[in-house]
Amino acid sequence: MFKTIEWKNNQVVFLDQRQLPLEENLIETNDFRVIADAISALGLRGAPLIGVGAAYGIALGAQEALSGHRDQYFSFLESVDQTLRSTRPTAVNLFWALDRMKKIWKDAEMQGISPHDCTEKLLEEAIKIHNEDIQTNQSIAQKGSSLIQDKDAILTHCNAGALACSAWGTALGIVYWAALQEGKKLTVYADETRPLLQGARLTTFELLKNHIPVTLITDNMAGYLMARGQIHKIIVGADRIAVNGDTANKIGTYSLAVLASYHNIPFYVAAPLSTIDIHITSGEVIPIEERKPDEVFYFGEKRIAPQGIEVWNPAFDVTPHQLIRAIITEKGILYPPFVEKLTLLKQDE
């Protein structure tokens, strides 16, 4: 599995996903601003990995505050927190991780704990969040593999693999466990995932590295593939799940869910409990990030659209819970109705 991020020699080392699959570049930094920029610009991406990266960003900010802003240590942390919170609005794991880190330094401030000791506590918490993510995704992979049969053909969208997490992944983690741990013979179809091609660039890259057969299709081929009976299951990740089970994921996911319903194909969402937003009752109020028009105007560095037109570029859409066969979490596979089950699991976290 990929090591997408690690803490090494008081720095964060992460794989820059903007360069994949052509270049595998590692970035080493002790600057939280580099982390914030990487999250915003998709160098660090995938809801679970964004949470881990943000936690390490706070740890880096604490180190900077300790060495250069000791007299304003806690107010500096506040500004670091706000910088990281402003990077991406939809993936709730970002705010979940930052809230965990904020509790550490707010408690330290109230209790009169020294900046030095607070910095150590923040690093410990960031590493804990990182290690929890590895264990969580392995558990999702293991539990979700029970839904996979030998010789299944699985369709996925965007990238919800090891590159989106600390290891294993969510949707692809299930594929990895079924294929690599249980020996099931699987085929994966990967949507290219316009406009930034996370499926074409990242999902295919991962699957090839793990010797799992993969066929790349454009997003608008998925329905025809289902009509031909070539898809047995669809598994996607999630960036935020409402209490009722409505799920925000990469734009194009909703279309797949509608097509899956029409063709009676199981549509599964795989995500950690940290992706569930207990404060959001339905998908109608999930904040949806809108990104720059250039992502649609250009294909790579080549402009493909005429000057003078408007672009709408939402990064995510919302799949209603009625279209989801099950939500796969580290605590088990949840079937509808979701409200009570999701609420109880969040309360037990």
Backbone torsions as a table, in degrees:
resi	resn	phi	psi	omega
1	MET	NA	155.0	179.6
2	PHE	-71.7	146.9	167.9
3	LYS	-101.5	93.9	-172.8
4	THR	-76.0	-27.8	-176.5
5	ILE	-155.6	146.3	174.4
6	GLU	-156.5	158.6	173.7
7	TRP	-98.0	122.7	-174.9
8	LYS	-146.8	123.9	177.5
9	ASN	53.3	46.2	179.1
10	ASN	60.6	27.8	174.9
11	GLN	-134.0	163.3	170.7
12	VAL	-100.3	130.5	176.2
13	VAL	-115.4	123.6	-179.4
14	PHE	-140.3	154.1	177.3
15	LEU	-80.3	124.0	-179.6
16	ASP	-79.4	105.6	-174.1
17	GLN	-78.1	-7.4	176.5
18	ARG	-68.5	-24.4	-175.1
19	GLN	-93.0	-13.0	-177.7
20	LEU	-72.7	149.2	3.8
21	PRO	-92.9	2.2	-173.1
22	LEU	-75.9	-33.3	-179.1
23	GLU	-135.1	137.2	175.9
24	GLU	-106.7	86.9	-176.0
25	ASN	-103.2	130.8	174.2
26	LEU	-97.3	135.1	175.3
27	ILE	-107.1	130.3	174.7
28	GLU	-111.8	128.5	-176.6
29	THR	-149.2	149.0	169.8
30	ASN	-115.9	19.4	-175.7
31	ASP	-116.2	118.9	-179.8
32	PHE	-62.1	-24.9	-178.9
33	ARG	-66.8	-33.6	176.8
34	VAL	-65.8	-39.4	176.7
35	ILE	-63.6	-46.2	-179.8
36	ALA	-60.9	-43.3	179.3
37	ASP	-64.8	-40.0	-179.4
38	ALA	-65.2	-39.0	177.1
39	ILE	-64.7	-46.4	-178.2
40	SER	-64.2	-38.9	-174.8
41	ALA	-96.1	9.0	175.1
42	LEU	71.7	22.1	168.3
43	GLY	-72.1	-36.1	168.2
44	LEU	-113.3	118.9	-174.6
45	ARG	-147.3	168.3	-172.5
46	GLY	95.2	127.7	-171.4
47	ALA	-52.9	-51.0	-179.8
48	PRO	-62.0	-40.8	-178.4
49	LEU	-68.8	-34.6	176.0
50	ILE	-59.6	-40.9	178.1
51	GLY	-62.5	-45.4	179.0
52	VAL	-63.3	-45.4	179.7
53	GLY	-61.3	-40.7	179.0
54	ALA	-64.8	-39.4	178.3
55	ALA	-62.1	-44.4	176.7
56	TYR	-66.3	-31.5	175.9
57	GLY	-60.5	-41.8	176.5
58	ILE	-63.9	-41.2	178.5
59	ALA	-61.1	-41.0	176.7
60	LEU	-65.6	-41.3	177.9
61	GLY	-61.5	-37.3	178.2
62	ALA	-65.7	-39.3	177.0
63	GLN	-63.0	-42.4	178.5
64	GLU	-65.3	-41.5	178.5
65	ALA	-62.9	-39.1	-178.5
66	LEU	-65.5	-38.2	-175.4
67	SER	-88.1	-28.7	-173.5
68	GLY	-127.7	-11.5	-176.8
69	HIS	-137.3	39.7	-172.2
70	ARG	-58.0	-36.9	-178.1
71	ASP	-69.8	-23.3	178.5
72	GLN	-117.7	34.9	-171.3
73	TYR	-52.2	-53.9	-173.5
74	PHE	-74.4	-33.7	176.3
75	SER	-70.2	-32.5	175.5
76	PHE	-65.0	-41.8	177.1
77	LEU	-60.5	-36.0	177.5
78	GLU	-60.0	-43.1	-179.7
79	SER	-69.2	-36.2	175.6
80	VAL	-61.6	-46.2	179.8
81	ASP	-58.3	-44.7	-179.0
82	GLN	-66.5	-37.3	177.5
83	THR	-60.9	-45.8	-178.4
84	LEU	-70.0	-37.1	179.4
85	ARG	-65.0	-25.5	-175.0
86	SER	-84.8	0.6	-172.5
87	THR	-74.2	-50.4	-176.9
88	ARG	-146.3	128.9	-171.0
89	PRO	-88.7	-18.3	-169.3
90	THR	-90.0	-45.1	-175.3
91	ALA	-68.9	108.4	-173.9
92	VAL	-71.0	-21.0	178.3
93	ASN	-58.3	-31.5	176.4
94	LEU	-57.4	-50.2	-176.1
95	PHE	-74.8	-34.2	176.3
96	TRP	-59.4	-47.3	-179.5
97	ALA	-67.9	-43.0	-180.0
98	LEU	-65.2	-35.5	176.6
99	ASP	-64.2	-40.1	177.0
100	ARG	-62.4	-44.0	179.6
101	MET	-67.6	-39.1	-178.6
102	LYS	-64.6	-36.7	177.6
103	LYS	-60.1	-37.1	179.3
104	ILE	-62.2	-50.6	-175.4
105	TRP	-80.3	-23.8	173.5
106	LYS	-70.1	-41.6	176.2
107	ASP	-63.7	-40.3	179.0
108	ALA	-62.6	-41.0	179.6
109	GLU	-63.7	-44.0	-179.5
110	MET	-67.3	-33.8	-176.5
111	GLN	-90.2	-0.3	178.9
112	GLY	72.6	24.6	177.9
113	ILE	-71.5	140.6	-175.7
114	SER	-67.0	152.4	175.5
115	PRO	-54.9	-37.6	179.4
116	HIS	-61.2	-49.1	-179.0
117	ASP	-67.7	-35.6	178.3
118	CYS	-64.6	-41.2	178.9
119	THR	-60.3	-41.6	178.0
120	GLU	-64.0	-41.9	179.6
121	LYS	-64.4	-37.6	180.0
122	LEU	-66.9	-40.8	177.5
123	LEU	-64.8	-41.9	177.8
124	GLU	-58.9	-41.2	-179.4
125	GLU	-68.7	-39.7	178.8
126	ALA	-62.8	-43.9	178.0
127	ILE	-64.8	-36.5	177.3
128	LYS	-63.3	-44.4	177.5
129	ILE	-60.2	-41.9	178.5
130	HIS	-60.8	-50.8	-178.4
131	ASN	-65.3	-36.9	176.5
132	GLU	-62.1	-38.2	-179.6
133	ASP	-63.5	-40.4	178.0
134	ILE	-61.0	-47.8	-178.6
135	GLN	-67.6	-39.4	-179.9
136	THR	-61.0	-46.6	-176.7
137	ASN	-72.1	-30.4	173.4
138	GLN	-65.1	-38.8	178.9
139	SER	-66.8	-41.8	176.0
140	ILE	-59.2	-44.8	-178.7
141	ALA	-60.6	-46.0	-177.1
142	GLN	-66.8	-45.0	-178.9
143	LYS	-69.0	-41.5	-177.5
144	GLY	-68.9	-25.2	-177.8
145	SER	-64.5	-19.0	178.0
146	SER	-66.2	-18.3	179.4
147	LEU	-85.8	-9.0	-173.9
148	ILE	-100.9	132.1	177.6
149	GLN	-104.0	156.0	174.9
150	ASP	-57.6	136.4	178.2
151	LYS	73.4	15.3	173.8
152	ASP	-65.9	146.9	169.2
153	ALA	-109.1	122.2	-171.4
154	ILE	-117.4	132.0	175.1
155	LEU	-101.2	136.5	175.5
156	THR	-134.4	164.8	-174.7
157	HIS	-132.5	142.3	-177.6
158	CYS	61.2	-145.1	177.5
159	ASN	-134.9	115.0	176.6
160	ALA	-127.1	49.8	-179.2
161	GLY	-112.2	-154.7	-179.1
162	ALA	-61.4	-29.2	179.1
163	LEU	-69.3	-20.5	179.9
164	ALA	-95.1	-0.7	-174.9
165	CYS	-140.9	-170.1	176.3
166	SER	-82.3	-25.3	178.1
167	ALA	-171.5	163.0	176.3
168	TRP	63.6	-64.7	-172.7
169	GLY	101.3	178.9	179.7
170	THR	-101.9	-81.5	179.8
171	ALA	-60.5	-48.7	180.0
172	LEU	-73.6	-25.9	175.8
173	GLY	-58.1	-37.6	177.4
174	ILE	-63.8	-42.3	176.8
175	VAL	-62.2	-44.7	-179.1
176	TYR	-61.0	-44.8	-177.5
177	TRP	-64.8	-45.5	-179.2
178	ALA	-62.2	-40.7	-176.0
179	ALA	-82.9	-47.8	-170.6
180	LEU	-88.0	-30.2	-179.4
181	GLN	-96.2	-33.2	-175.4
182	GLU	-108.2	-6.1	174.7
183	GLY	74.6	17.3	178.5
184	LYS	-73.6	139.5	178.7
185	LYS	-87.7	112.8	-174.2
186	LEU	-125.0	154.8	169.6
187	THR	-123.0	137.6	179.1
188	VAL	-116.3	134.0	168.9
189	TYR	-104.8	128.6	-178.0
190	ALA	-114.9	119.7	169.6
191	ASP	-62.8	140.2	179.2
192	GLU	-65.6	-30.7	174.7
193	THR	69.9	75.9	174.3
194	ARG	-69.6	152.3	4.1
195	PRO	-94.8	-7.0	-173.9
196	LEU	-102.3	1.6	167.7
197	LEU	60.9	40.0	178.3
198	GLN	-63.6	-32.1	176.9
199	GLY	-69.6	-46.4	-179.4
200	ALA	-67.6	-41.1	-174.5
201	ARG	-84.4	-39.5	-168.1
202	LEU	-107.3	-49.3	-176.9
203	THR	-64.3	-45.7	178.6
204	THR	-64.1	-38.2	178.3
205	PHE	-58.4	-48.1	179.3
206	GLU	-62.3	-48.7	-175.1
207	LEU	-64.3	-39.7	176.6
208	LEU	-62.7	-41.2	178.7
209	LYS	-60.5	-30.5	-178.3
210	ASN	-100.1	10.7	173.9
211	HIS	60.1	38.3	176.6
212	ILE	-107.8	124.9	-177.4
213	PRO	-57.6	131.1	-178.8
214	VAL	-139.1	139.8	175.0
215	THR	-120.0	126.6	179.5
216	LEU	-88.8	133.6	174.9
217	ILE	-130.2	156.0	171.0
218	THR	-75.3	157.7	-173.4
219	ASP	-58.2	-36.2	-175.3
220	ASN	-83.1	8.0	174.1
221	MET	-93.7	-12.9	-170.2
222	ALA	-60.2	-43.4	-178.0
223	GLY	-61.5	-43.0	179.9
224	TYR	-65.0	-37.8	177.9
225	LEU	-62.4	-41.3	177.2
226	MET	-65.2	-42.8	-178.4
227	ALA	-61.7	-29.6	178.8
228	ARG	-81.7	0.0	178.4
229	GLY	74.6	22.5	-174.7
230	GLN	-95.8	0.0	178.4
231	ILE	-119.0	127.9	179.0
232	HIS	-98.9	-32.4	-178.4
233	LYS	-151.1	152.5	174.3
234	ILE	-121.5	129.0	177.8
235	ILE	-129.9	127.4	178.8
236	VAL	-130.3	166.4	174.0
237	GLY	-90.8	-162.0	-180.0
238	ALA	-156.1	147.8	175.1
239	ASP	-105.9	-24.0	173.0
240	ARG	-161.9	135.0	178.8
241	ILE	-119.8	125.0	176.0
242	ALA	-74.9	164.5	-177.1
243	VAL	-60.9	-30.2	-179.4
244	ASN	-83.1	-1.7	178.9
245	GLY	100.0	-9.6	173.7
246	ASP	-57.6	138.0	-169.7
247	THR	-129.6	127.5	172.9
248	ALA	-91.7	129.2	176.6
249	ASN	-147.9	178.2	-175.3
250	LYS	-50.8	140.7	-179.3
251	ILE	-50.9	133.4	-175.3
252	GLY	107.1	-15.2	-179.9
253	THR	-66.5	-42.4	-179.4
254	TYR	-58.1	-42.4	178.9
255	SER	-59.8	-41.5	178.5
256	LEU	-62.5	-40.8	-178.5
257	ALA	-64.8	-40.4	177.5
258	VAL	-64.2	-45.2	178.1
259	LEU	-63.3	-40.1	178.8
260	ALA	-62.6	-41.2	179.3
261	SER	-62.3	-44.0	-179.5
262	TYR	-62.5	-38.9	-176.8
263	HIS	-94.2	6.5	178.1
264	ASN	56.6	46.5	177.4
265	ILE	-107.7	129.7	179.8
266	PRO	-59.6	130.6	178.7
267	PHE	-114.9	115.5	-174.8
268	TYR	-115.2	145.7	172.4
269	VAL	-113.9	129.5	178.1
270	ALA	-116.1	122.8	-176.0
271	ALA	-162.9	149.5	175.0
272	PRO	-73.1	160.9	178.7
273	LEU	-60.2	-25.9	179.1
274	SER	-63.9	-16.5	179.5
275	THR	-82.5	-14.6	178.9
276	ILE	-80.5	126.5	179.5
277	ASP	-103.2	102.7	-175.6
278	ILE	-65.1	-16.3	-178.1
279	HIS	-91.2	-6.2	-178.8
280	ILE	-107.3	116.4	-174.9
281	THR	-81.3	-29.0	-180.0
282	SER	-153.0	166.2	-178.1
283	GLY	-65.2	-17.4	-178.4
284	GLU	-62.1	-24.2	-176.6
285	VAL	-110.4	9.6	173.2
286	ILE	-70.7	126.1	177.9
287	PRO	-68.8	130.2	-177.4
288	ILE	-109.1	120.4	178.7
289	GLU	-68.2	134.2	171.6
290	GLU	-113.1	128.5	-173.4
291	ARG	-105.9	176.0	-171.8
292	LYS	-66.1	145.4	179.3
293	PRO	-59.9	-28.7	-176.4
294	ASP	-58.4	-26.2	179.0
295	GLU	-64.6	-24.8	178.4
296	VAL	-98.3	-36.0	178.8
297	PHE	-60.8	-33.7	-171.7
298	TYR	-114.0	147.6	168.9
299	PHE	-115.0	104.5	-167.5
300	GLY	66.9	-123.8	179.3
301	GLU	-103.4	6.1	-177.3
302	LYS	-104.2	125.2	177.5
303	ARG	-71.6	134.0	-177.0
304	ILE	-120.4	-2.2	-179.0
305	ALA	-120.7	150.6	-178.1
306	PRO	-70.3	157.8	175.2
307	GLN	-67.4	150.9	171.4
308	GLY	88.5	7.4	177.9
309	ILE	-102.3	161.2	176.4
310	GLU	-94.1	153.2	177.5
311	VAL	-131.0	137.8	169.9
312	TRP	-112.6	124.7	-171.4
313	ASN	-134.8	65.9	173.9
314	PRO	-70.2	137.4	-178.2
315	ALA	-81.6	-19.2	-174.2
316	PHE	-138.6	160.7	166.0
317	ASP	-133.1	175.1	-175.4
318	VAL	-117.7	126.4	175.3
319	THR	-95.7	120.5	179.2
320	PRO	-63.2	147.4	-175.7
321	HIS	-61.2	-25.6	-178.9
322	GLN	-64.0	-20.4	-178.1
323	LEU	-94.8	-1.4	-175.4
324	ILE	-101.6	121.2	-178.8
325	ARG	-70.3	-39.9	179.3
326	ALA	-163.9	154.8	173.0
327	ILE	-111.7	124.4	-175.7
328	ILE	-99.8	116.8	-179.8
329	THR	-120.9	174.4	177.9
330	GLU	-67.9	-17.1	179.7
331	LYS	-96.1	-3.7	178.4
332	GLY	140.5	178.8	179.8
333	ILE	-94.7	123.2	-176.7
334	LEU	-105.3	130.8	177.6
335	TYR	-111.2	155.8	179.7
336	PRO	-60.2	154.0	-4.9
337	PRO	-73.7	147.4	-169.9
338	PHE	-93.2	-26.8	-166.8
339	VAL	-53.7	-56.3	-175.6
340	GLU	-64.8	-40.5	-177.2
341	LYS	-67.3	-45.1	179.5
342	LEU	-64.6	-41.1	179.7
343	THR	-62.8	-45.7	-179.8
344	LEU	-64.6	-41.1	179.4
345	LEU	-64.6	-39.9	178.3
346	LYS	-66.3	-36.0	178.7
347	GLN	-68.8	-28.8	-178.4
348	ASP	-86.2	-5.2	-177.3
349	GLU	-58.5	NA	NA
